[in-house]
Amino acid sequence: MKRTIKKVAVLGSGVMGSRIACHFAGVGLQVLLLDMVPKDAVESSSKAARNKLVNDALQAAIKSNPSPVYTKDVVKRITTGNFSDNMKEIAGYDWIIEVVVERLDIKQQIFEQVEQYRKPGTLITSNTSGIPIHMMAEGRSEDFRKHFCGTHFFNPPRYLRLLEIIPTPHTSPEVIDFLMEFGSLQLGKTTVLCKDTPAFIANRIGVYGIMAIFGLVEKMGLTIDEVDALTGPIIGRPKSATFRTADVVGIDTLVKVAKGVADNCPNDEQRAAFAIPAWLDKIISNNWLGDKTGQGFFKKTKGAGGEKEILTLNLQTMEYGARSRPKFATIEAAKPIDDLKTRLQMLVQGTDKAGEFFRHFHYGLFSYISHRIPEISDDIYRVDDAMMAGFGWEIGAFESWDVMGVEKTIGKMKEAGYSVAPWVEEMIAAGCKTFFKVENGRRLYYDLESKSYKALPGGDAFIVMKHFEGQTVWKNSACRTYHLGDDVLGLEWNTKMGSIGGEVLEGIQKSIALAEEKYKGLVIANDTANFSAGANVGMIFMLAIEQEYDELDMAIRMFQNTMMRARYSSIPVVVAPHALALGGACELTLHSDKACAAAETYIGLVELGVGLIPGGGGTKEFVLRAADEMHEDEPENITLKNRFLTIATAKVATSAHEAFELGILRKGLDEVVINQGRRIAEAKKSVIELYDSGYITPVQRNDIKVLGRSALGALYAGINGMWRANYATDHDAVVARKLAYVMCGGDLSEPTLVSEQYLLDLEREAFLSLCGEKKTLERIQSVLKGGKPVRN
């Protein structure tokens, strides 16, 4: 049967249930969110009273930060109700997901009710993280059991990409195949097939890692601040590192999972690592559970001057004190190394306390994952996928082992007293020296059953640029252009934060030129944490401070020309942004033939924050689009005003969906790719579709209507009002007036049709003049030093 999902019922509106409902609604599904009738409303006939619990939970979710929805209006797709009055409505829903309290008896009661109303063939899943999946389906009908499995989302569901699919022996293979595909394609998840073992994959490995670190704390006499300095971004893990992560997740939740593994995994060779240390027991008994109780390993207070201060718990004295900034020679030496793999190799060779920690940490992890195959998974890639998508690791555990050298590390592990599962040594003895390898742009993994390498499933839908290194067509020190197959080129760059400087602009120009020679088109994307934070402001600052205005003018012209080259090339140029896409990266997206943006794309023209206006064609493009959208009878030129305010307030879209509302992405042309890992493949497909449909080079515009003085006066009045009300500083007003001047086409006496080049010239002149402003330079310097512009 061909299964479709249009309507989902979520049973349970707690922190997870309400946010899962929001994510389902965010991807376009109709959602029914149910929970209990409050005890004091059992006898009430008031719908509001009976639905108070579920409605309050949903409102709390919507107001939470970060937001669980892509745009506020998606909440209209969620209908609320309660188990007593509305359970019968699940008969009209395609997927029913249970997210109630973690008690088997309560879940079984809910499923008993569900079976009374669900239609045969309807999917029914549980989001449990700790209860064996097969136990929940006991006593249910054959149809129920065939269509039942675990679907474990990670919190927050919108942002954490992992979705663990856990079948029971009775689950239909069709159901598993469908959920694996639907979760990836429609929900944007990294779907990982798990076995029904305690804590599944991600929590089993992740909680072991945390508990093993707790053991090293005692063994090596480490402090909380030292551990978090050692286990954060320096090794490719989130900023929350170890102890901060525990506070966010909930220390009681962490302990519950650890105890669950210790109680239910008698054959785990590291079972002792899950024992709760005395100091952790003390924290639990004090009810210091992390963020949910206001204090855990860290505590927020107000300092003497009223400013917020974060204190750290001393595990010896159980008292809070000022945070420290530990320094280790190994970390200081490794920090300048941008490439994570090279950095990891250096860290484990350190001769100080940090180096010792990294060795113990990694050797313990490698030993543990080797022994978990095939207990928790038959395939090694599922373990790495789960840790990257669920815990935010940049690279997986098996891949980290590859980086350090599998055979070499085994010897060192044994010397340090860590065991290795026999299958790993058998793999090495058979001549297979790594867990993963890349051939012809395809990533392969070592398969235990066949004792050979196999291609990762679905590889064609998940293009990773660096896997095409063997098909490099051109490169400079910042960029690489690859042949992605099917006569499509791909360009990526590897600068810090993806900043766009001269070498990147050269890479864009050269890649377009190469594509025009003999290829169908070009994809511009990368696989780093962020697409790009924009133009290289360090270069702008250096030229401005040295008053090299001719060179600065040339640099801006080059940026503008490159954007226009992308827009008016003879082949399609498709950009696939993700995460941060600011300033110049936004301008590149604006000038592409099409954008295939990840849902989690935070895009905007932010130059006003550093005292500049968009100078790479962004201002021009907003004027062009405003002119095309404007109606003759439009009151007060509202379209132009909205476009002006988007730039003047440095508005950044909080999702690709919101980027349509801001006019950055184009309805009917650009697309949102829910699964970030699929965006490059989708962009490649778009290049081919544009080319094969008979791509015609666009013609530069000479018919852009600008409004001159009639709109300029109104914008100036608005800027003055903002300044008088103290919403804008003196310099904000200066910059905003420059922006208004450009967007109105200058001081023209009447509405006039102008060319793109006319607007680009105005834009460049305004940008240059602002580079000579002292307060602009102060803002740029503040960003370069501390990451934030000063408000001057």
Secondary structure, DSSP 8 states (H G I E B T S, - for coil): ------EEEEE--SHHHHHHHHHHHHTT-EEEEEE---GGGTT---HHHHTHHHHHHHHHHHHSSS-SSSSGGGGGGEEEEEHHHHGGGGGG-SEEEE---S-HHHHHHHHHHHHHH--TT-EEEE--SSS-HHHHTTT--HHHHHTEEEEEE-SSTTT--EEEEEE-TTS-HHHHHHHHHHHHHTS--EEEE--S-TTTTHHHHHHHHHHHHHHHHHHHT--HHHHHHHSSGGGT--TTTTHHHHHHH-HHHHHHHHHHHHHH-TT-TTGGGGS--HHHHHHHHTT--BGGGTBSSEEEEE-TTS-EEEEEEETTTTEEEE------HHHHHHTT---HHHHHHHHTT--SHHHHHHHHHHHHHHHHHHHHTTTT-S-HHHHHHHHHHHH--SS-HHHHHHHH-HHHHHHHHHHTT----HHHHHHHHTT---SEEEETTEEEEEETTTTEEEE-TTGGGS--GGGGGGGEEEE-SSEEEEE-STTEEEEEE--GGG-B-HHHHHHHHHHHHHHHHH-SEEEE---SS-SB--B-HHHHHHHHHTT-HHHHHHHHHHHHHHHHHHHT-SS-EEE---EEEETHHHHHHHTSSEEEEESSEEEE--GGGGT---TTTHHHHHHHHHHHH--TT-GGGHHHHHHHHHHHTT-B-SSHHHHHHTTSS-TTTSEEESSGGGHHHHHHHHHHHHHHTT---------EEE-THHHHHHHHHHHHHHHHTTSS-HHHHHHHHHHHHHHTTSS-SS-EEE-HHHHHHHHHHHHHHHHT-HHHHHHHHHHHHHSS----
